[in-house]
Amino acid sequence: MRKEQDVKAGNFLEKNNTAESQLYRQAGGKKTFRQQAYDYLTITAASAVYAVAVSLFLDPNSLAPGGVTGIAIIMNRITGLETGTWIFAINIPILVLGMWKFGWRFILSTLYCTMAMSGMTNFLASVEPLTRDPLLAALVGGSLMAVSLGMVFKAGATSGGTDIIIKLLRLRLPHLRTGMLFLLTDAVIVTASAFVFKDIDTALYAGLVVFVNSVLLDIVLYGRDGAKMFFIISDCHGAIVKRLLEELDISATYISGRGAYSGTDKNVIFCVVKKHLSPKLEEIVKQEDPKAFTIITGATEIYGEGYKSIFSEKL
């Protein structure tokens, strides 16, 4: 548990040998004042972005995008109580659950985020919405929500609500991506909004918000790591690897193999390249050995030099 908390506290330091990460280790796994101030500044900015998404795009167009926000928008129509107030009220029992599971330090930043989002949402509620077109509202609102949530998660907090529930699910199901978990939980609330608003079109637009939010959230959190993984079996492996090192400035690994039919020992070239370099690598293989047996597959998450740091948190 201690190790897990340390990793979360050192969340998203770019390199393990940076000055900030050294200070982090020297502090025994605790963030420096500078790091904490930066996190809270990020949370404040993210809360403002989230409030703009809700008050100026989604709420005025009756789009309930799932989660606590979706429930709050529905409850606003039923009771007349401000959406931001409902966001905070619904979060209270969830925050208590989060404090029990993650500790009060984690909840402090989340509580601050929840209060900031609620307050800013109520503050902007009196501002004229930026669009009355439900399609534009869904696309822009969903995009802004994804950016906001990504910023909050990177700061080591959550916006409360289903974010905490998702974080709990991630402990049990680490192989599932955050965006996908949001998609599943939000689908239930979007379906409920169709019955409350008695408008299937509005619910479908709300579903579009959830989809946009889910896709962009994964991009914000994980980046576009998309790369190609190559397995190359060739008698000209030396020439191919030489050109990889010199022309593409990428490394490769030899995997020892043996042909099942011929019994001949083989050196299998294994390497990962970013997508834009993939055609160049294919051309090199084609030029050096047109008969090379090559397997190309996708690689979605890569850690190490040239990609993401292995020390960054998997959200």
PATI-94786 format. One record per residue (C-alpha): residue number from 1; x, y, z. Coordinates in Angstrom, 3 decimals. Each point is the difference from the previous one (the first is absolute). Layout:
[NUM; [X; Y; Z]]
...
// end
This chain:
[1; [0.000; 0.000; 0.000]]
[2; [2.853; 2.384; 0.863]]
[3; [1.650; -0.612; -3.368]]
[4; [-3.278; 0.576; -1.831]]
[5; [-0.550; 3.299; 1.824]]
[6; [3.530; 1.115; -0.836]]
[7; [-0.554; -0.686; -3.684]]
[8; [-3.230; 2.014; 0.089]]
[9; [1.724; 2.836; 1.828]]
[10; [2.788; 0.057; -2.588]]
[11; [-2.589; 0.006; -2.756]]
[12; [1.111; 1.200; -3.440]]
[13; [3.497; 1.206; 0.849]]
[14; [1.563; -0.058; -3.425]]
[15; [3.176; -1.942; 0.769]]
[16; [1.179; -1.841; 3.076]]
[17; [3.261; 1.929; -0.081]]
[18; [-1.494; 3.499; -0.263]]
[19; [0.616; 2.547; 2.726]]
[20; [-3.630; -0.134; 1.137]]
[21; [-0.017; -3.781; 0.270]]
[22; [3.235; 0.109; 1.999]]
[23; [-1.612; 2.458; 2.398]]
[24; [-3.006; -2.308; 0.107]]
[25; [2.146; -2.980; 1.018]]
[26; [1.959; 2.070; 2.525]]
[27; [-3.282; 1.039; 1.593]]
[28; [-0.843; -3.648; 0.615]]
[29; [-2.697; -0.221; -2.655]]
[30; [-1.699; 3.283; 0.937]]
[31; [-0.588; 2.745; -2.513]]
[32; [1.859; 3.249; 0.396]]
[33; [-1.905; 3.232; 0.607]]
[34; [0.728; 1.017; -3.581]]
[35; [-1.486; -3.213; -1.350]]
[36; [-3.100; 0.322; 2.196]]
[37; [-0.505; 3.630; -1.038]]
[38; [0.279; -0.985; -3.651]]
[39; [-2.517; -2.815; 0.494]]
[40; [-2.563; 2.301; 1.617]]
[41; [0.522; 2.603; -2.719]]
[42; [-0.646; -2.728; -2.577]]
[43; [-3.122; -1.136; 1.857]]
[44; [-1.309; 3.579; 0.126]]
[45; [0.502; 0.476; -3.738]]
[46; [-1.579; -3.398; -0.718]]
[47; [-3.003; 0.879; 2.164]]
[48; [-0.540; 3.169; -2.020]]
[49; [0.119; -1.958; -3.252]]
[50; [-2.456; -2.542; 1.394]]
[51; [-2.385; 2.746; 1.137]]
[52; [0.062; 1.545; -3.472]]
[53; [-0.847; -3.381; -1.526]]
[54; [-2.948; -0.539; 2.332]]
[55; [-1.470; 3.502; 0.358]]
[56; [0.575; 1.364; -3.495]]
[57; [-0.474; -3.120; -2.130]]
[58; [-1.585; -3.037; 1.644]]
[59; [-2.438; 1.201; 2.656]]
[60; [-1.745; 2.643; -2.180]]
[61; [-0.603; -2.667; -2.646]]
[62; [-1.285; -2.600; 2.511]]
[63; [2.882; -2.362; -0.739]]
[64; [0.606; -2.317; 2.973]]
[65; [3.461; -1.437; -0.726]]
[66; [-0.006; -2.769; 2.568]]
[67; [1.700; -0.021; 3.373]]
[68; [-0.884; 2.314; 2.852]]
[69; [-0.265; 2.941; -2.401]]
[70; [-2.634; -1.811; -2.023]]
[71; [-1.957; -0.848; 3.134]]
[72; [0.324; 3.611; 1.189]]
[73; [-1.395; 1.354; -3.287]]
[74; [-2.939; -2.407; 0.229]]
[75; [-0.648; 0.950; 3.631]]
[76; [0.200; 3.685; -0.890]]
[77; [-2.910; -0.456; -2.392]]
[78; [-2.000; -1.914; 2.587]]
[79; [0.610; 2.195; 3.062]]
[80; [1.204; 3.345; -1.350]]
[81; [3.071; -0.068; 2.285]]
[82; [3.153; 1.218; -1.762]]
[83; [2.019; -2.621; -1.870]]
[84; [3.251; 0.926; 1.764]]
[85; [-1.653; -0.418; 3.385]]
[86; [-1.238; -3.436; -0.977]]
[87; [3.483; -0.953; -1.185]]
[88; [1.396; 0.756; 3.456]]
[89; [-2.900; -1.612; 1.900]]
[90; [0.187; -3.283; -1.926]]
[91; [3.753; -0.104; 0.512]]
[92; [-0.128; 0.119; 3.809]]
[93; [-0.610; -3.757; 0.609]]
[94; [2.391; -0.912; -2.805]]
[95; [2.720; 2.165; 1.541]]
[96; [-0.527; -1.776; 3.322]]
[97; [0.518; -3.321; -1.800]]
[98; [3.118; 1.360; -1.665]]
[99; [1.431; 1.213; 3.301]]
[100; [-0.463; -3.471; 1.459]]
[101; [1.736; -1.657; -2.947]]
[102; [2.688; 2.482; -1.064]]
[103; [0.626; 2.085; 3.101]]
[104; [-0.688; 3.600; 0.954]]
[105; [2.940; 1.455; -1.959]]
[106; [-1.435; -1.288; -3.253]]
[107; [-3.442; 1.300; 0.932]]
[108; [1.278; 3.506; 0.772]]
[109; [0.903; 0.652; -3.623]]
[110; [-3.164; -1.712; -1.206]]
[111; [-2.153; 1.985; 2.421]]
[112; [1.629; 3.197; -1.229]]
[113; [-0.624; -1.030; -3.605]]
[114; [-3.641; -0.854; 0.692]]
[115; [-0.623; 3.289; 1.785]]
[116; [1.727; 1.987; -2.747]]
[117; [-1.967; -1.729; -2.758]]
[118; [-3.293; 0.419; 1.852]]
[119; [0.602; 3.660; 0.783]]
[120; [1.171; 0.887; -3.496]]
[121; [-2.888; -1.897; -1.560]]
[122; [-2.509; 1.991; 2.049]]
[123; [1.865; 3.239; -0.745]]
[124; [-0.144; -0.552; -3.769]]
[125; [-3.612; -1.193; 0.062]]
[126; [-1.222; 3.588; -0.494]]
[127; [2.195; 0.496; -3.081]]
[128; [-1.640; -0.359; -3.388]]
[129; [0.839; -3.418; -1.546]]
[130; [2.471; 0.090; -2.865]]
[131; [-2.162; -2.151; -2.266]]
[132; [-3.497; -1.400; -0.208]]
[133; [0.971; -2.556; -2.584]]
[134; [-0.072; -3.373; 1.827]]
[135; [2.555; -1.556; -2.354]]
[136; [2.539; 2.773; 0.502]]
[137; [-0.725; -0.004; 3.721]]
[138; [0.622; -3.745; 0.171]]
[139; [3.277; 0.137; -1.937]]
[140; [1.481; 3.043; 1.721]]
[141; [-1.373; -0.826; 3.447]]
[142; [1.258; -3.591; -0.149]]
[143; [3.429; 1.146; -1.179]]
[144; [0.340; 2.581; 2.774]]
[145; [-1.067; -2.554; 2.613]]
[146; [2.667; -2.434; -1.199]]
[147; [2.732; 2.629; 0.134]]
[148; [-1.128; 1.061; 3.464]]
[149; [-0.147; -3.529; 1.430]]
[150; [3.377; -0.841; -1.512]]
[151; [1.563; 3.033; 1.662]]
[152; [-1.556; -0.902; 3.354]]
[153; [1.144; -3.632; -0.208]]
[154; [3.528; 1.055; -0.924]]
[155; [0.067; 2.216; 3.084]]
[156; [-0.603; -3.126; 2.101]]
[157; [-3.599; 0.863; 0.909]]
[158; [-3.468; -0.671; -1.370]]
[159; [-3.062; 2.151; -0.506]]
[160; [-1.905; -2.190; 2.443]]
[161; [-3.091; -1.939; -0.976]]
[162; [0.497; -2.936; -2.296]]
[163; [3.696; 0.948; -0.273]]
[164; [0.506; -1.497; 3.469]]
[165; [-2.088; -3.035; -0.899]]
[166; [2.077; -0.407; -3.172]]
[167; [3.209; 0.268; 2.020]]
[168; [-1.284; -2.759; 2.285]]
[169; [-0.868; -2.163; -3.009]]
[170; [3.485; 0.604; -1.426]]
[171; [1.480; -1.564; 3.136]]
[172; [-2.019; -3.133; -0.670]]
[173; [0.124; 0.084; -3.812]]
[174; [3.326; 1.659; -0.955]]
[175; [-0.154; -1.391; -3.546]]
[176; [-3.032; 2.151; -0.824]]
[177; [0.610; 3.532; -1.201]]
[178; [-1.458; 2.950; 1.826]]
[179; [-1.922; 1.259; -3.006]]
[180; [-1.671; -3.361; -0.542]]
[181; [-1.121; -0.203; 3.621]]
[182; [-1.518; 3.463; -0.257]]
[183; [-1.781; -1.077; -3.175]]
[184; [-1.628; -2.966; 1.717]]
[185; [-1.123; 1.844; 3.134]]
[186; [-1.212; 3.079; -1.867]]
[187; [-2.100; -2.029; -2.432]]
[188; [-2.407; -0.847; 2.829]]
[189; [-0.553; 3.656; 0.888]]
[190; [-0.399; 1.071; -3.620]]
[191; [-2.661; -2.671; -0.448]]
[192; [-1.810; 1.294; 3.082]]
[193; [0.054; 3.548; -1.415]]
[194; [-2.021; -1.166; -2.995]]
[195; [-2.863; -0.898; 2.348]]
[196; [0.292; 3.134; 2.149]]
[197; [0.158; 2.485; -2.882]]
[198; [-2.306; -2.160; -2.141]]
[199; [2.121; 0.791; -3.028]]
[200; [2.024; -2.705; -1.693]]
[201; [1.887; 2.555; -2.124]]
[202; [1.308; 1.772; 3.087]]
[203; [1.136; -3.315; 1.461]]
[204; [1.778; -0.906; -3.237]]
[205; [1.844; 3.315; 0.027]]
[206; [0.911; -0.661; 3.636]]
[207; [1.332; -3.382; -1.100]]
[208; [2.157; 1.835; -2.531]]
[209; [1.415; 2.091; 2.851]]
[210; [0.929; -3.189; 1.859]]
[211; [1.666; -1.466; -3.093]]
[212; [2.029; 3.135; -0.766]]
[213; [0.994; 0.294; 3.651]]
[214; [1.063; -3.651; 0.142]]
[215; [2.163; 0.110; -3.125]]
[216; [1.681; 3.308; 0.758]]
[217; [0.542; -0.887; 3.650]]
[218; [2.098; -3.012; -0.990]]
[219; [2.022; 2.232; -2.341]]
[220; [0.557; 2.620; 2.707]]
[221; [0.994; -2.600; 2.608]]
[222; [1.965; -2.474; -2.093]]
[223; [1.014; 2.076; -3.012]]
[224; [0.063; -1.337; -3.508]]
[225; [2.506; -2.744; 0.681]]
[226; [-1.023; -1.810; -3.143]]
[227; [3.016; -1.760; -1.435]]
[228; [0.820; -3.054; -2.090]]
[229; [1.722; -3.107; 1.325]]
[230; [2.122; -1.954; -2.489]]
[231; [1.229; -3.606; 0.041]]
[232; [2.352; -0.529; -2.949]]
[233; [1.526; -3.345; -0.965]]
[234; [2.663; 0.477; -2.640]]
[235; [3.404; -1.333; -1.017]]
[236; [0.975; 3.641; -0.569]]
[237; [-0.711; 0.993; 3.579]]
[238; [3.378; 1.703; 0.441]]
[239; [-0.571; 2.392; -2.894]]
[240; [-3.552; 0.757; 1.125]]
[241; [1.011; 0.786; 3.589]]
[242; [2.915; 2.146; -1.207]]
[243; [-2.399; 2.170; -2.025]]
[244; [-2.461; 0.205; 2.888]]
[245; [2.731; 1.415; 2.206]]
[246; [1.434; 2.378; -2.591]]
[247; [-3.032; 1.178; -1.990]]
[248; [-2.877; -0.178; 2.478]]
[249; [1.993; 0.463; 3.205]]
[250; [-1.880; -2.823; 1.705]]
[251; [1.305; -3.082; 1.748]]
[252; [-1.033; -3.619; -0.305]]
[253; [0.308; -3.240; 1.925]]
[254; [1.088; -3.380; -1.317]]
[255; [-2.146; -2.933; 1.051]]
[256; [1.546; -3.426; -0.512]]
[257; [-2.203; -2.396; -1.925]]
[258; [0.152; -3.244; -1.944]]
[259; [-1.983; -1.040; -3.053]]
[260; [-2.330; -2.870; 0.890]]
[261; [0.309; -1.568; -3.462]]
[262; [3.601; 0.772; -0.926]]
[263; [1.464; -0.109; 3.497]]
[264; [2.115; 3.020; -0.947]]
[265; [0.841; 2.588; 2.660]]
[266; [-1.477; 3.420; -0.709]]
[267; [0.434; 3.510; 1.379]]
[268; [-3.408; 1.653; 0.273]]
[269; [0.084; 3.799; -0.034]]
[270; [-2.412; 1.518; 2.509]]
[271; [-0.612; 3.747; 0.052]]
[272; [-2.668; 2.616; 0.677]]
[273; [-0.297; 3.162; -2.089]]
[274; [-2.349; 2.940; 0.026]]
[275; [-2.640; -0.093; -2.703]]
[276; [1.540; 2.636; -2.227]]
[277; [3.223; -2.062; -0.227]]
[278; [-1.771; -3.249; -0.819]]
[279; [-0.067; 0.481; -3.814]]
[280; [3.724; 0.795; -0.001]]
[281; [0.779; -3.161; 1.946]]
[282; [-2.118; -2.080; -2.374]]
[283; [1.888; 1.505; -2.942]]
[284; [3.355; -0.877; 1.574]]
[285; [-1.069; -3.624; 0.486]]
[286; [-1.311; -0.162; -3.567]]
[287; [3.273; 1.363; -1.404]]
[288; [2.283; -2.227; 2.051]]
[289; [-1.991; -3.230; -0.162]]
[290; [-3.244; -0.127; -2.031]]
[291; [-0.541; -3.553; 1.262]]
[292; [0.230; 0.915; 3.682]]
[293; [-2.760; -1.399; 2.202]]
[294; [-1.405; 3.028; 1.786]]
[295; [-2.736; 0.324; 2.611]]
[296; [-1.360; 3.485; 0.703]]
[297; [-2.422; 0.673; 2.820]]
[298; [-1.249; 3.000; 1.971]]
[299; [1.432; 1.149; 3.329]]
[300; [-2.259; 2.288; 2.015]]
[301; [1.909; 0.518; 3.257]]
[302; [3.787; 0.269; 0.034]]
[303; [2.241; 0.891; 2.920]]
[304; [3.681; 0.792; -0.243]]
[305; [2.430; 2.334; -1.731]]
[306; [-1.690; 1.980; -2.731]]
[307; [-3.486; -0.779; 1.347]]
[308; [-1.725; 0.382; 3.378]]
[309; [1.890; -0.274; 3.265]]
[310; [-0.447; -3.313; 1.782]]
[311; [-0.320; 2.059; 3.206]]
[312; [-3.169; 1.777; -1.147]]
[313; [-3.263; -1.188; 1.531]]
[314; [-2.334; -2.189; -2.033]]
[315; [-3.304; 1.745; 0.585]]
// end
